[in-house]
Amino acid sequence: MVKYRYVMFPVFAIAALAIFGGALTLLWNWLMPSIFGLTAINFWQAIGLFVLARLLFSGMGFHKGNRRFRHHHSVSNAEREKWMAMSFEERREWFKQRRFERGCGFRSKFNKKESNKPENE
């Protein structure tokens, strides 16, 4: 017996593609000819335009914001509790220290402590 979710996924995918393609077609035909003087497009051209934009602008799923890489930035419960127990001043100092350690931004170049230099100089 075929499971219910395996049958429903293609149905929902086709329905979502049809709704999205129709909405994209309507928006394009409403805005682009009047604003930029472009011609109207049909449903299949709208789907093709969406696929092209997805390939060009999303990086085909190989970018930093991908879900596969989010586990590196997860926060444990102990860290979260420590953060919640910090005062405003302690949080400010934490951010300053973090910025110094990473060397981020224009200001960090001028705010670095000279702890790496020998005391003889």
The first five atom37 places (N, CA, C, CB, O) and aatype in JSON, in Angstrom:
{
  "aatype": [12, 19, 11, 18, 1, 18, 19, 12, 13, 14, 19, 13, 0, 9, 0, 0, 10, 0, 9, 13, 7, 7, 0, 10, 16, 10, 10, 17, 2, 17, 10, 12, 14, 15, 9, 13, 7, 10, 16, 0, 9, 2, 13, 17, 5, 0, 9, 7, 10, 13, 19, 10, 0, 1, 10, 10, 13, 15, 7, 12, 7, 13, 8, 11, 7, 2, 1, 1, 13, 1, 8, 8, 8, 15, 19, 15, 2, 0, 6, 1, 6, 11, 17, 12, 0, 12, 15, 13, 6, 6, 1, 1, 6, 17, 13, 11, 5, 1, 1, 13, 6, 1, 7, 4, 7, 13, 1, 15, 11, 13, 2, 11, 11, 6, 15, 2, 11, 14, 6, 2, 6],
  "atom_mask": [
    [1, 1, 1, 1, 1],
    [1, 1, 1, 1, 1],
    [1, 1, 1, 1, 1],
    [1, 1, 1, 1, 1],
    [1, 1, 1, 1, 1],
    [1, 1, 1, 1, 1],
    [1, 1, 1, 1, 1],
    [1, 1, 1, 1, 1],
    [1, 1, 1, 1, 1],
    [1, 1, 1, 1, 1],
    [1, 1, 1, 1, 1],
    [1, 1, 1, 1, 1],
    [1, 1, 1, 1, 1],
    [1, 1, 1, 1, 1],
    [1, 1, 1, 1, 1],
    [1, 1, 1, 1, 1],
    [1, 1, 1, 1, 1],
    [1, 1, 1, 1, 1],
    [1, 1, 1, 1, 1],
    [1, 1, 1, 1, 1],
    [1, 1, 1, 0, 1],
    [1, 1, 1, 0, 1],
    [1, 1, 1, 1, 1],
    [1, 1, 1, 1, 1],
    [1, 1, 1, 1, 1],
    [1, 1, 1, 1, 1],
    [1, 1, 1, 1, 1],
    [1, 1, 1, 1, 1],
    [1, 1, 1, 1, 1],
    [1, 1, 1, 1, 1],
    [1, 1, 1, 1, 1],
    [1, 1, 1, 1, 1],
    [1, 1, 1, 1, 1],
    [1, 1, 1, 1, 1],
    [1, 1, 1, 1, 1],
    [1, 1, 1, 1, 1],
    [1, 1, 1, 0, 1],
    [1, 1, 1, 1, 1],
    [1, 1, 1, 1, 1],
    [1, 1, 1, 1, 1],
    [1, 1, 1, 1, 1],
    [1, 1, 1, 1, 1],
    [1, 1, 1, 1, 1],
    [1, 1, 1, 1, 1],
    [1, 1, 1, 1, 1],
    [1, 1, 1, 1, 1],
    [1, 1, 1, 1, 1],
    [1, 1, 1, 0, 1],
    [1, 1, 1, 1, 1],
    [1, 1, 1, 1, 1],
    [1, 1, 1, 1, 1],
    [1, 1, 1, 1, 1],
    [1, 1, 1, 1, 1],
    [1, 1, 1, 1, 1],
    [1, 1, 1, 1, 1],
    [1, 1, 1, 1, 1],
    [1, 1, 1, 1, 1],
    [1, 1, 1, 1, 1],
    [1, 1, 1, 0, 1],
    [1, 1, 1, 1, 1],
    [1, 1, 1, 0, 1],
    [1, 1, 1, 1, 1],
    [1, 1, 1, 1, 1],
    [1, 1, 1, 1, 1],
    [1, 1, 1, 0, 1],
    [1, 1, 1, 1, 1],
    [1, 1, 1, 1, 1],
    [1, 1, 1, 1, 1],
    [1, 1, 1, 1, 1],
    [1, 1, 1, 1, 1],
    [1, 1, 1, 1, 1],
    [1, 1, 1, 1, 1],
    [1, 1, 1, 1, 1],
    [1, 1, 1, 1, 1],
    [1, 1, 1, 1, 1],
    [1, 1, 1, 1, 1],
    [1, 1, 1, 1, 1],
    [1, 1, 1, 1, 1],
    [1, 1, 1, 1, 1],
    [1, 1, 1, 1, 1],
    [1, 1, 1, 1, 1],
    [1, 1, 1, 1, 1],
    [1, 1, 1, 1, 1],
    [1, 1, 1, 1, 1],
    [1, 1, 1, 1, 1],
    [1, 1, 1, 1, 1],
    [1, 1, 1, 1, 1],
    [1, 1, 1, 1, 1],
    [1, 1, 1, 1, 1],
    [1, 1, 1, 1, 1],
    [1, 1, 1, 1, 1],
    [1, 1, 1, 1, 1],
    [1, 1, 1, 1, 1],
    [1, 1, 1, 1, 1],
    [1, 1, 1, 1, 1],
    [1, 1, 1, 1, 1],
    [1, 1, 1, 1, 1],
    [1, 1, 1, 1, 1],
    [1, 1, 1, 1, 1],
    [1, 1, 1, 1, 1],
    [1, 1, 1, 1, 1],
    [1, 1, 1, 1, 1],
    [1, 1, 1, 0, 1],
    [1, 1, 1, 1, 1],
    [1, 1, 1, 0, 1],
    [1, 1, 1, 1, 1],
    [1, 1, 1, 1, 1],
    [1, 1, 1, 1, 1],
    [1, 1, 1, 1, 1],
    [1, 1, 1, 1, 1],
    [1, 1, 1, 1, 1],
    [1, 1, 1, 1, 1],
    [1, 1, 1, 1, 1],
    [1, 1, 1, 1, 1],
    [1, 1, 1, 1, 1],
    [1, 1, 1, 1, 1],
    [1, 1, 1, 1, 1],
    [1, 1, 1, 1, 1],
    [1, 1, 1, 1, 1],
    [1, 1, 1, 1, 1],
    [1, 1, 1, 1, 1]
  ],
  "atom_positions": [
    [[0.83, -1.19, 0.0], [0.0, 0.0, 0.0], [0.87, 1.25, 0.0], [-0.94, 0.0, 1.21], [1.84, 1.33, 0.76]],
    [[0.56, 2.2, -0.83], [1.3, 3.45, -0.94], [0.92, 4.36, 0.21], [1.05, 4.13, -2.3], [-0.27, 4.53, 0.51]],
    [[1.93, 4.96, 0.83], [1.64, 5.86, 1.94], [1.02, 7.15, 1.42], [2.92, 6.16, 2.75], [1.28, 7.57, 0.3]],
    [[0.22, 7.75, 2.25], [-0.56, 8.94, 1.9], [0.35, 10.12, 1.54], [-1.48, 9.32, 3.04], [0.06, 10.85, 0.59]],
    [[1.44, 10.32, 2.3], [2.29, 11.49, 2.06], [3.05, 11.39, 0.75], [3.26, 11.66, 3.21], [3.36, 12.41, 0.13]],
    [[3.37, 10.18, 0.31], [4.08, 10.03, -0.95], [3.19, 10.35, -2.15], [4.62, 8.61, -1.08], [3.68, 10.73, -3.21]],
    [[1.91, 10.22, -1.98], [0.98, 10.55, -3.05], [0.66, 12.03, -3.03], [-0.32, 9.73, -2.92], [0.51, 12.65, -4.09]],
    [[0.56, 12.61, -1.85], [0.15, 14.0, -1.72], [1.24, 15.0, -2.05], [-0.34, 14.25, -0.33], [0.95, 16.11, -2.48]],
    [[2.52, 14.63, -1.87], [3.6, 15.58, -2.16], [3.59, 16.03, -3.61], [4.93, 14.96, -1.82], [3.65, 17.24, -3.85]],
    [[3.53, 15.13, -4.6], [3.48, 15.6, -5.99], [2.23, 16.44, -6.28], [3.53, 14.41, -6.93], [2.29, 17.38, -7.08]],
    [[1.13, 16.11, -5.65], [-0.1, 16.88, -5.88], [0.08, 18.3, -5.37], [-1.31, 16.21, -5.18], [-0.28, 19.26, -6.05]],
    [[0.63, 18.44, -4.16], [0.87, 19.78, -3.6], [1.93, 20.53, -4.39], [1.27, 19.68, -2.14], [1.82, 21.74, -4.56]],
    [[2.96, 19.84, -4.86], [4.01, 20.49, -5.64], [3.45, 21.04, -6.96], [5.16, 19.51, -5.92], [3.78, 22.16, -7.35]],
    [[2.63, 20.26, -7.62], [2.02, 20.71, -8.89], [1.07, 21.88, -8.63], [1.27, 19.56, -9.58], [1.05, 22.84, -9.4]],
    [[0.29, 21.8, -7.55], [-0.62, 22.89, -7.22], [0.14, 24.17, -6.89], [-1.52, 22.49, -6.05], [-0.26, 25.26, -7.31]],
    [[1.23, 24.05, -6.12], [2.04, 25.22, -5.76], [2.68, 25.83, -6.99], [3.11, 24.84, -4.74], [2.73, 27.06, -7.12]],
    [[3.18, 25.0, -7.9], [3.78, 25.5, -9.14], [2.75, 26.22, -9.99], [4.41, 24.35, -9.93], [3.05, 27.26, -10.58]],
    [[1.55, 25.69, -10.06], [0.49, 26.33, -10.84], [0.09, 27.67, -10.23], [-0.73, 25.41, -10.94], [-0.08, 28.65, -10.96]],
    [[-0.07, 27.72, -8.93], [-0.45, 28.97, -8.27], [0.67, 30.0, -8.4], [-0.78, 28.73, -6.78], [0.41, 31.16, -8.72]],
    [[1.9, 29.58, -8.14], [3.02, 30.51, -8.23], [3.22, 31.0, -9.67], [4.3, 29.85, -7.71], [3.46, 32.18, -9.9]],
    [[3.14, 30.09, -10.63], [3.3, 30.49, -12.03], [2.22, 31.44, -12.47], [0.0, 0.0, 0.0], [2.49, 32.4, -13.19]],
    [[0.99, 31.19, -12.04], [-0.11, 32.1, -12.38], [0.07, 33.46, -11.75], [0.0, 0.0, 0.0], [-0.18, 34.48, -12.4]],
    [[0.5, 33.5, -10.5], [0.72, 34.78, -9.82], [1.87, 35.55, -10.48], [1.02, 34.56, -8.33], [1.78, 36.76, -10.65]],
    [[2.93, 34.85, -10.83], [4.06, 35.51, -11.49], [3.65, 36.04, -12.86], [5.23, 34.54, -11.63], [4.06, 37.14, -13.24]],
    [[2.87, 35.28, -13.59], [2.38, 35.74, -14.89], [1.53, 37.0, -14.74], [1.57, 34.64, -15.58], [1.73, 37.97, -15.47]],
    [[0.61, 36.99, -13.8], [-0.25, 38.16, -13.59], [0.55, 39.39, -13.17], [-1.32, 37.85, -12.55], [0.31, 40.49, -13.67]],
    [[1.48, 39.21, -12.25], [2.28, 40.35, -11.8], [3.15, 40.9, -12.93], [3.16, 39.95, -10.62], [3.25, 42.11, -13.1]],
    [[3.78, 40.02, -13.68], [4.61, 40.47, -14.8], [3.77, 41.25, -15.81], [5.29, 39.27, -15.48], [4.13, 42.36, -16.21]],
    [[2.64, 40.66, -16.21], [1.81, 41.31, -17.23], [1.16, 42.59, -16.72], [0.73, 40.35, -17.72], [0.79, 43.44, -17.53]],
    [[1.02, 42.76, -15.42], [0.45, 43.97, -14.86], [1.49, 45.07, -14.74], [-0.17, 43.67, -13.5], [1.2, 46.24, -15.02]],
    [[2.72, 44.71, -14.32], [3.73, 45.72, -14.02], [4.72, 46.0, -15.15], [4.49, 45.32, -12.82], [4.94, 47.16, -15.5]],
    [[5.31, 44.99, -15.72], [6.42, 45.18, -16.64], [6.05, 45.92, -17.93], [6.99, 43.86, -16.98], [6.82, 46.79, -18.35]],
    [[4.93, 45.62, -18.59], [4.63, 46.38, -19.8], [4.39, 47.86, -19.53], [3.41, 45.79, -20.48], [4.79, 48.71, -20.33]],
    [[3.75, 48.19, -18.43], [3.46, 49.6, -18.16], [4.68, 50.35, -17.63], [2.32, 49.72, -17.18], [4.82, 51.54, -17.9]],
    [[5.54, 49.69, -16.88], [6.7, 50.39, -16.31], [7.86, 50.44, -17.29], [7.15, 49.71, -15.02], [8.43, 51.5, -17.53]],
    [[8.23, 49.29, -17.87], [9.42, 49.2, -18.7], [9.12, 49.02, -20.19], [10.27, 48.08, -18.23], [10.05, 48.99, -21.0]],
    [[7.87, 48.9, -20.56], [7.52, 48.72, -21.96], [7.83, 47.34, -22.5], [0.0, 0.0, 0.0], [7.98, 47.17, -23.71]],
    [[7.93, 46.34, -21.62], [8.22, 44.97, -22.06], [6.93, 44.3, -22.51], [8.88, 44.16, -20.92], [5.84, 44.77, -22.21]],
    [[7.07, 43.2, -23.23], [5.89, 42.48, -23.7], [5.32, 41.59, -22.61], [6.22, 41.65, -24.95], [6.0, 41.28, -21.64]],
    [[4.09, 41.18, -22.79], [3.45, 40.27, -21.85], [3.99, 38.86, -22.06], [1.9, 40.29, -22.03], [4.45, 38.52, -23.15]],
    [[3.93, 38.05, -21.01], [4.43, 36.67, -21.1], [3.29, 35.71, -20.76], [5.63, 36.45, -20.14], [2.27, 36.1, -20.19]],
    [[3.49, 34.44, -21.13], [2.5, 33.43, -20.79], [2.95, 32.63, -19.58], [2.24, 32.5, -21.99], [4.01, 32.9, -19.02]],
    [[2.17, 31.65, -19.18], [2.43, 30.86, -17.98], [3.77, 30.17, -18.04], [1.33, 29.84, -17.77], [4.54, 30.23, -17.08]],
    [[4.1, 29.51, -19.14], [5.33, 28.73, -19.24], [6.55, 29.64, -19.27], [5.31, 27.86, -20.48], [7.61, 29.27, -18.76]],
    [[6.42, 30.8, -19.86], [7.53, 31.75, -19.81], [7.76, 32.25, -18.39], [7.25, 32.93, -20.75], [8.9, 32.49, -18.0]],
    [[6.68, 32.41, -17.63], [6.82, 32.82, -16.23], [7.53, 31.75, -15.42], [5.45, 33.12, -15.62], [8.39, 32.06, -14.59]],
    [[7.19, 30.49, -15.64], [7.86, 29.39, -14.94], [9.35, 29.36, -15.33], [7.19, 28.03, -15.28], [10.21, 29.19, -14.47]],
    [[9.64, 29.53, -16.61], [11.03, 29.56, -17.07], [11.79, 30.72, -16.47], [0.0, 0.0, 0.0], [12.96, 30.58, -16.12]],
    [[11.15, 31.87, -16.36], [11.77, 33.04, -15.76], [12.09, 32.78, -14.28], [10.85, 34.27, -15.9], [13.15, 33.17, -13.79]],
    [[11.17, 32.13, -13.59], [11.41, 31.79, -12.18], [12.59, 30.85, -12.04], [10.15, 31.16, -11.57], [13.44, 31.06, -11.18]],
    [[12.65, 29.82, -12.86], [13.75, 28.85, -12.79], [15.08, 29.54, -13.1], [13.52, 27.68, -13.78], [16.08, 29.28, -12.44]],
    [[15.09, 30.41, -14.11], [16.3, 31.13, -14.45], [16.76, 32.03, -13.31], [16.08, 31.96, -15.72], [17.94, 32.07, -12.97]],
    [[15.83, 32.76, -12.71], [16.19, 33.62, -11.59], [16.68, 32.81, -10.4], [14.99, 34.47, -11.17], [17.61, 33.22, -9.71]],
    [[16.08, 31.68, -10.17], [16.5, 30.81, -9.07], [17.93, 30.31, -9.3], [15.54, 29.61, -8.93], [18.73, 30.28, -8.37]],
    [[18.25, 29.92, -10.51], [19.59, 29.45, -10.81], [20.62, 30.57, -10.72], [19.62, 28.83, -12.2], [21.72, 30.35, -10.22]],
    [[20.26, 31.75, -11.2], [21.22, 32.86, -11.2], [21.45, 33.46, -9.83], [20.75, 33.93, -12.14], [22.59, 33.75, -9.47]],
    [[20.39, 33.64, -9.05], [20.5, 34.4, -7.82], [20.58, 33.58, -6.55], [19.36, 35.3, -7.73], [20.97, 34.11, -5.51]],
    [[20.23, 32.32, -6.58], [20.27, 31.55, -5.34], [21.56, 30.75, -5.2], [19.09, 30.62, -5.27], [21.8, 30.19, -4.14]],
    [[22.36, 30.68, -6.2], [23.59, 29.91, -6.12], [23.35, 28.42, -6.11], [0.0, 0.0, 0.0], [24.23, 27.66, -5.7]],
    [[22.2, 27.98, -6.54], [21.83, 26.58, -6.65], [21.91, 25.86, -5.3], [22.73, 25.89, -7.65], [22.14, 24.66, -5.26]],
    [[21.71, 26.58, -4.2], [21.66, 25.97, -2.89], [23.0, 25.78, -2.22], [0.0, 0.0, 0.0], [23.06, 25.2, -1.13]],
    [[24.1, 26.25, -2.81], [25.42, 26.07, -2.24], [25.93, 27.36, -1.62], [26.4, 25.56, -3.3], [27.04, 27.79, -1.93]],
    [[25.15, 27.98, -0.77], [25.57, 29.22, -0.15], [25.57, 29.07, 1.36], [24.67, 30.37, -0.57], [25.08, 28.08, 1.9]],
    [[26.13, 30.07, 2.05], [26.28, 29.99, 3.49], [24.97, 29.87, 4.22], [27.0, 31.19, 3.98], [24.92, 29.22, 5.27]],
    [[23.91, 30.45, 3.73], [22.64, 30.43, 4.41], [21.89, 29.12, 4.3], [0.0, 0.0, 0.0], [20.76, 29.0, 4.78]],
    [[22.5, 28.15, 3.67], [21.84, 26.86, 3.48], [21.62, 26.17, 4.82], [22.65, 25.97, 2.54], [22.44, 26.31, 5.73]],
    [[20.56, 25.43, 4.94], [20.21, 24.75, 6.18], [21.26, 23.76, 6.63], [18.9, 24.04, 6.02], [21.4, 23.51, 7.83]],
    [[22.01, 23.2, 5.7], [23.01, 22.2, 6.07], [24.12, 22.8, 6.92], [23.61, 21.57, 4.83], [24.76, 22.08, 7.69]],
    [[24.36, 24.1, 6.8], [25.46, 24.72, 7.51], [25.01, 25.42, 8.79], [26.14, 25.71, 6.62], [25.86, 25.96, 9.5]],
    [[23.75, 25.42, 9.12], [23.27, 26.15, 10.28], [23.66, 25.5, 11.6], [21.78, 26.28, 10.21], [23.66, 26.17, 12.63]],
    [[23.99, 24.23, 11.59], [24.34, 23.57, 12.84], [25.61, 24.13, 13.45], [24.49, 22.09, 12.63], [25.83, 23.95, 14.65]],
    [[26.45, 24.81, 12.68], [27.67, 25.4, 13.21], [27.36, 26.61, 14.09], [28.59, 25.8, 12.08], [28.18, 26.97, 14.93]],
    [[26.22, 27.22, 13.9], [25.88, 28.44, 14.61], [24.84, 28.22, 15.7], [25.38, 29.47, 13.64], [24.29, 29.18, 16.23]],
    [[24.58, 26.98, 16.04], [23.57, 26.71, 17.04], [24.11, 27.06, 18.43], [23.13, 25.24, 16.99], [25.32, 27.0, 18.68]],
    [[23.21, 27.44, 19.31], [23.58, 27.85, 20.66], [23.06, 26.82, 21.64], [23.01, 29.27, 20.99], [21.9, 26.4, 21.57]],
    [[23.92, 26.41, 22.55], [23.5, 25.43, 23.54], [22.66, 26.09, 24.63], [24.72, 24.73, 24.16], [22.63, 27.32, 24.74]],
    [[21.99, 25.29, 25.42], [21.18, 25.83, 26.51], [22.03, 26.53, 27.55], [20.37, 24.72, 27.16], [21.61, 27.53, 28.12]],
    [[23.23, 26.0, 27.82], [24.11, 26.63, 28.81], [24.54, 28.01, 28.34], [25.35, 25.74, 29.06], [24.58, 28.95, 29.14]],
    [[24.87, 28.14, 27.05], [25.25, 29.45, 26.52], [24.08, 30.42, 26.57], [25.75, 29.32, 25.09], [24.25, 31.6, 26.88]],
    [[22.9, 29.93, 26.26], [21.71, 30.78, 26.29], [21.41, 31.26, 27.71], [20.5, 30.02, 25.72], [21.07, 32.43, 27.92]],
    [[21.54, 30.36, 28.69], [21.32, 30.75, 30.08], [22.36, 31.75, 30.55], [21.33, 29.51, 30.99], [22.04, 32.68, 31.29]],
    [[23.62, 31.56, 30.13], [24.68, 32.5, 30.49], [24.37, 33.88, 29.9], [26.06, 31.99, 29.98], [24.55, 34.89, 30.57]],
    [[23.92, 33.92, 28.66], [23.58, 35.18, 28.0], [22.43, 35.87, 28.73], [23.22, 34.94, 26.53], [22.46, 37.09, 28.93]],
    [[21.42, 35.11, 29.11], [20.27, 35.71, 29.78], [20.63, 36.25, 31.16], [19.15, 34.68, 29.9], [19.99, 37.18, 31.65]],
    [[21.66, 35.67, 31.79], [22.08, 36.14, 33.11], [22.98, 37.36, 33.05], [22.79, 35.03, 33.84], [23.22, 37.99, 34.08]],
    [[23.48, 37.72, 31.87], [24.38, 38.86, 31.72], [23.63, 40.18, 31.87], [25.1, 38.82, 30.37], [22.46, 40.29, 31.5]],
    [[24.33, 41.16, 32.41], [23.77, 42.51, 32.47], [24.02, 43.19, 31.13], [24.39, 43.34, 33.66], [24.69, 42.65, 30.26]],
    [[23.47, 44.39, 30.98], [23.66, 45.14, 29.74], [25.14, 45.44, 29.5], [22.86, 46.45, 29.79], [25.62, 45.32, 28.37]],
    [[25.85, 45.84, 30.56], [27.27, 46.17, 30.43], [28.09, 44.93, 30.07], [27.8, 46.8, 31.72], [29.02, 45.01, 29.26]],
    [[27.75, 43.79, 30.66], [28.47, 42.55, 30.34], [28.23, 42.14, 28.89], [28.03, 41.42, 31.29], [29.15, 41.65, 28.23]],
    [[27.04, 42.34, 28.38], [26.77, 42.03, 26.97], [27.54, 42.95, 26.06], [25.27, 42.13, 26.67], [28.07, 42.52, 25.03]],
    [[27.61, 44.23, 26.42], [28.37, 45.2, 25.62], [29.84, 44.8, 25.56], [28.22, 46.63, 26.19], [30.44, 44.82, 24.49]],
    [[30.41, 44.43, 26.7], [31.8, 43.99, 26.73], [32.0, 42.71, 25.93], [32.25, 43.78, 28.18], [33.03, 42.54, 25.28]],
    [[31.03, 41.81, 25.98], [31.12, 40.58, 25.2], [31.21, 40.89, 23.71], [29.91, 39.66, 25.49], [32.01, 40.31, 22.98]],
    [[30.36, 41.83, 23.25], [30.4, 42.21, 21.84], [31.72, 42.88, 21.48], [29.25, 43.14, 21.51], [32.27, 42.61, 20.41]],
    [[32.22, 43.73, 22.36], [33.5, 44.39, 22.07], [34.62, 43.36, 21.97], [33.83, 45.43, 23.15], [35.44, 43.43, 21.06]],
    [[34.65, 42.41, 22.89], [35.67, 41.37, 22.87], [35.54, 40.51, 21.62], [35.58, 40.51, 24.13], [36.54, 40.15, 21.0]],
    [[34.33, 40.19, 21.25], [34.07, 39.37, 20.07], [34.54, 40.08, 18.81], [32.58, 39.03, 19.96], [35.13, 39.46, 17.92]],
    [[34.29, 41.37, 18.71], [34.72, 42.15, 17.56], [36.24, 42.2, 17.52], [34.12, 43.58, 17.61], [36.82, 42.13, 16.44]],
    [[36.89, 42.33, 18.67], [38.35, 42.37, 18.73], [38.95, 41.04, 18.3], [38.82, 42.73, 20.14], [39.94, 41.02, 17.58]],
    [[38.36, 39.93, 18.74], [38.9, 38.6, 18.41], [38.78, 38.3, 16.93], [38.17, 37.53, 19.19], [39.7, 37.72, 16.34]],
    [[37.7, 38.69, 16.33], [37.48, 38.39, 14.9], [38.17, 39.39, 13.99], [35.99, 38.36, 14.59], [38.43, 39.08, 12.83]],
    [[38.46, 40.58, 14.49], [39.06, 41.6, 13.65], [38.1, 42.14, 12.62], [0.0, 0.0, 0.0], [38.52, 42.45, 11.5]],
    [[36.83, 42.25, 12.97], [35.82, 42.68, 12.01], [35.71, 44.19, 11.99], [34.46, 42.06, 12.35], [35.82, 44.86, 13.03]],
    [[35.51, 44.71, 10.83], [35.14, 46.12, 10.71], [36.31, 47.07, 10.73], [0.0, 0.0, 0.0], [37.45, 46.69, 11.0]],
    [[36.02, 48.32, 10.44], [37.0, 49.39, 10.35], [37.53, 49.77, 11.72], [36.41, 50.6, 9.66], [38.72, 50.0, 11.88]],
    [[36.66, 49.83, 12.71], [37.04, 50.27, 14.04], [38.0, 49.31, 14.72], [35.81, 50.45, 14.89], [38.87, 49.74, 15.48]],
    [[37.87, 48.02, 14.45], [38.68, 47.05, 15.17], [40.16, 47.22, 14.88], [38.25, 45.64, 14.82], [40.99, 46.84, 15.71]],
    [[40.54, 47.78, 13.73], [41.94, 47.99, 13.41], [42.56, 49.02, 14.34], [42.09, 48.44, 11.95], [43.75, 48.95, 14.66]],
    [[41.76, 49.98, 14.78], [42.26, 51.03, 15.64], [42.04, 50.75, 17.11], [41.62, 52.33, 15.28], [42.66, 51.4, 17.95]],
    [[41.19, 49.81, 17.45], [40.88, 49.49, 18.84], [41.69, 48.33, 19.38], [39.43, 49.2, 18.98], [41.55, 47.97, 20.55]],
    [[42.53, 47.73, 18.56], [43.28, 46.56, 19.0], [44.28, 46.96, 20.08], [43.99, 45.89, 17.82], [44.95, 48.0, 19.99]],
    [[44.38, 46.12, 21.08], [45.35, 46.33, 22.13], [46.73, 45.95, 21.6], [45.0, 45.51, 23.39], [46.85, 45.08, 20.73]],
    [[47.72, 46.57, 22.11], [49.07, 46.28, 21.66], [49.7, 45.22, 22.55], [49.93, 47.55, 21.65], [50.86, 45.36, 22.95]],
    [[48.97, 44.18, 22.87], [49.45, 43.13, 23.75], [50.43, 42.19, 23.05], [48.28, 42.34, 24.28], [51.15, 41.44, 23.72]],
    [[50.48, 42.21, 21.73], [51.36, 41.32, 20.99], [52.78, 41.87, 20.9], [50.8, 41.07, 19.58], [53.72, 41.13, 20.6]],
    [[52.96, 43.17, 21.15], [54.29, 43.76, 21.05], [55.08, 43.49, 22.32], [54.2, 45.28, 20.78], [54.51, 43.47, 23.41]],
    [[56.37, 43.29, 22.19], [57.21, 43.13, 23.39], [57.26, 44.43, 24.18], [58.66, 42.68, 23.0], [57.08, 45.51, 23.62]],
    [[57.5, 44.33, 25.47], [57.5, 45.51, 26.34], [58.76, 46.36, 26.15], [57.38, 45.1, 27.79], [58.79, 47.5, 26.62]],
    [[59.78, 45.86, 25.48], [61.03, 46.61, 25.28], [60.86, 47.75, 24.31], [62.12, 45.68, 24.77], [61.62, 48.72, 24.37]],
    [[59.9, 47.69, 23.43], [59.76, 48.71, 22.39], [59.15, 49.98, 22.93], [58.93, 48.19, 21.27], [58.96, 50.93, 22.17]]
  ]
}
